[in-house]
Amino acid sequence: LATKLVNQANVAGGSVCFVKCYRTEKSVPFAPVTALIRQLCRLPGFVGLDPVWIGELTRLVPELRDRYPNAPTPMAVDDAARHRLSDATVQAALAVADELPLMIVVDDLQDADEASLAVLHYLSRQRDTPIFILGIHRSGEAQSEYERVFFETAKAGRFVRIVAIGSLALEDVEKLV
């Protein structure tokens, strides 16, 4: 279903980023965010991103330095570094969305690390932007306290709507295959 939605967004002229989270990478901070940034930097609109934000993004995607050699060096690693990285990710998504509507699909959200969930939460709170985030989460999996709070606050803040979709019947799976 998500693939069909991605195809429709592409046909309609939007930009799409598809990020998959992996259980084996759950201990790697920002792994899904890094994958997202690598996709965003290839989309129209990213070139309009302020060089300060590009400099911050080089923490996760060092090859951006090759494309933007004049981007400033990231600020010091201090208590605010994660916040600046979150801001830089949001600014990158907004720069792309200024050019074309942007859809971000995050598959297997239950396998995302806490740092990535925090960035996605922050990005989801941005109002009045042409950004649609689709998070796919397998129900029935055990959740950490952080994951439970992530979903509860997202629902309470009304910047997410959860749609429960049951398992497909065998005949429906056979039709898809």
Legacy VTK file of the C-alpha trace (Angstrom):
# vtk DataFile Version 3.0
C-alpha trace
ASCII
DATASET POLYDATA
POINTS 177 float
0.000 0.000 0.000
2.795 2.412 0.837
4.466 1.690 -2.504
1.250 2.529 -4.307
1.014 5.836 -2.417
4.668 6.608 -3.247
3.998 5.948 -6.940
0.953 8.245 -6.882
2.975 11.013 -5.228
5.675 10.670 -7.890
3.111 10.755 -10.712
1.504 13.844 -9.162
4.872 15.623 -9.288
5.878 15.431 -5.640
9.208 14.499 -4.118
9.397 11.256 -2.147
11.914 9.892 0.332
11.584 6.276 1.457
13.506 5.321 4.590
13.586 1.851 6.105
14.543 1.214 9.713
16.350 -1.989 10.640
16.253 -3.790 13.964
19.973 -4.555 13.674
20.690 -0.791 13.416
18.527 0.257 16.352
21.648 0.970 18.418
23.085 3.226 15.673
21.958 6.800 16.410
20.441 8.663 13.471
20.730 5.780 10.958
17.274 6.472 9.396
17.865 10.241 9.548
21.162 9.788 7.721
19.372 7.814 5.004
16.739 10.572 4.802
19.362 13.311 4.423
21.143 11.340 1.685
17.872 11.275 -0.250
16.908 14.890 0.474
20.248 16.199 -0.815
19.481 14.735 -4.271
16.098 16.435 -4.587
15.238 19.819 -6.105
15.213 22.551 -3.513
18.082 21.228 -1.390
20.495 23.570 -3.186
18.564 26.465 -1.636
19.385 25.273 1.886
21.434 27.726 3.941
25.097 26.605 4.012
25.087 26.714 7.833
22.555 23.871 7.851
24.494 21.953 5.204
27.552 22.251 7.455
25.593 20.727 10.339
24.342 17.904 8.115
27.931 16.960 7.239
28.111 15.402 10.723
25.937 12.579 9.388
26.611 12.798 5.656
30.289 13.745 5.215
30.110 13.424 1.419
28.053 16.641 1.380
31.441 18.362 1.813
32.349 17.218 -1.729
29.251 18.871 -3.199
29.344 21.928 -0.924
33.032 22.587 -0.145
32.280 26.112 1.083
29.786 24.971 3.711
30.982 26.025 7.152
32.368 23.497 9.586
29.694 22.233 11.984
29.551 23.979 15.315
31.080 22.323 18.375
29.742 19.053 19.700
27.988 20.279 22.813
24.610 19.902 24.506
22.912 21.765 21.646
24.457 19.673 18.833
21.499 17.277 18.595
19.082 20.185 18.457
21.082 21.834 15.653
21.130 18.530 13.795
17.345 18.246 14.205
16.923 21.823 12.988
19.198 21.165 10.010
17.155 18.088 9.045
13.907 20.042 9.302
15.390 22.913 7.268
16.557 20.464 4.587
13.063 18.943 4.331
11.493 22.411 4.207
13.911 23.528 1.466
12.938 20.516 -0.641
9.229 21.005 0.125
9.480 24.656 -0.961
10.249 23.368 -4.452
7.800 20.431 -4.611
5.466 18.833 -2.053
7.400 16.246 -0.069
6.326 12.840 1.187
8.567 11.001 3.631
7.845 7.319 4.197
9.472 5.673 7.206
9.060 1.906 7.141
9.401 -0.318 10.211
9.247 2.635 12.593
9.330 0.211 15.525
12.989 -0.406 14.643
14.062 3.262 14.698
16.546 4.444 17.307
15.509 7.032 19.899
17.512 9.856 18.309
15.800 9.297 14.945
12.374 9.129 16.594
13.113 12.478 18.236
14.020 14.062 14.876
10.915 12.586 13.215
8.768 13.855 16.090
10.287 17.324 15.690
9.777 17.250 11.919
6.178 16.064 12.324
5.365 19.033 14.550
6.099 21.518 11.760
2.712 22.949 10.807
1.521 24.452 7.540
4.199 22.825 5.408
3.785 20.762 2.228
5.339 17.752 3.970
3.491 14.486 4.533
5.118 11.860 6.726
3.915 8.285 6.580
5.270 6.123 9.373
4.685 2.407 9.054
4.734 0.597 12.377
4.152 -3.079 12.985
1.598 -3.460 15.755
1.893 -6.094 18.423
5.627 -5.531 18.905
6.937 -4.722 22.363
7.654 -1.011 22.750
10.223 0.721 24.877
9.041 3.477 27.176
10.466 6.046 24.742
8.575 4.534 21.794
5.333 4.458 23.774
5.745 8.134 24.715
6.654 8.985 21.098
3.373 7.585 19.787
1.261 8.939 22.661
2.567 12.499 22.337
2.276 12.390 18.554
-1.381 11.369 18.863
-2.095 13.869 21.644
-0.465 16.693 19.652
-2.688 15.821 16.697
0.143 15.868 14.234
-0.270 12.189 13.579
-3.192 9.972 12.784
-2.857 6.275 13.370
-4.678 3.933 11.050
-4.655 0.307 12.114
-4.554 -2.069 9.192
-4.998 -5.747 9.917
-3.056 -8.581 8.382
-3.831 -9.454 4.791
-5.653 -12.672 4.071
-3.640 -15.322 2.222
-5.605 -14.786 -0.998
-4.867 -11.046 -0.864
-1.151 -11.721 -0.393
-1.219 -14.066 -3.387
-2.803 -11.294 -5.488
-0.019 -8.904 -4.559
2.698 -11.429 -5.346
LINES 1 178
177 0 1 2 3 4 5 6 7 8 9 10 11 12 13 14 15 16 17 18 19 20 21 22 23 24 25 26 27 28 29 30 31 32 33 34 35 36 37 38 39 40 41 42 43 44 45 46 47 48 49 50 51 52 53 54 55 56 57 58 59 60 61 62 63 64 65 66 67 68 69 70 71 72 73 74 75 76 77 78 79 80 81 82 83 84 85 86 87 88 89 90 91 92 93 94 95 96 97 98 99 100 101 102 103 104 105 106 107 108 109 110 111 112 113 114 115 116 117 118 119 120 121 122 123 124 125 126 127 128 129 130 131 132 133 134 135 136 137 138 139 140 141 142 143 144 145 146 147 148 149 150 151 152 153 154 155 156 157 158 159 160 161 162 163 164 165 166 167 168 169 170 171 172 173 174 175 176
